[in-house]
Amino acid sequence: MVYVLNLLLIPKYGAIGAAISTLMALILYNTIRLFFVAYHFKMVPFTKLQLPLLLLGLLTLFVGSFTIQLSDNPIIQLIIQTSLFTILFIVPLYILKLDPETVGFVKKMLAKAKKALGLR
């Protein structure tokens, strides 16, 4: 599928066409895999509890798409985008406790940071 889509999309859109064809193939592959697992193993890996996490991720992606060129310096741009991601995704995820694994990871990282800084 990627090969055929690349033949169709790369001449018209260049590298963006290759990215679109890869995205389409990955979405189709993962959808088929999801239905295969649901049908053969009678289990669905997603729950309704993950919907707020998905919406938060989409909101972060939407807002982050506007930060494409806030600075010409790539280091400053990296700092801006990383800070924005942390503020818009990690902080609400931690405060609202949307994902127990991430909350535990953030707590562990905060404890390491406090220890490294000599704080209690």
NORNOR-V757715 format. One line per field, one symbol per residue. psi: psi as a letter, one per 40 degrees, with the letter a starting at -180 (. if undefined). burial: b if it has 16 or more other ideal C-beta (glycine too) atoms within 10 Angstrom, else e. A space follows every 50 residues. Layout:
BEGIN
psi: ???
burial: ???
END
This chain:
BEGIN
psi: ddddddddddddebddddddddddddddddddddddddddefiheiidee ddddddddddddddeefdgeidhddddddddddddddddddddddefdhd ddddddddddddddddefi.
burial: eeeebbeebbeeeeeebeebbeeebeeeeeeeeeeeeeeeeeeeeeeeee eebeebeeebeeeeeeeeeeeeeeeeeeeeeeebbeebbbeebbeeebbe eeeeeeeeeeeeeeeeeeee
END
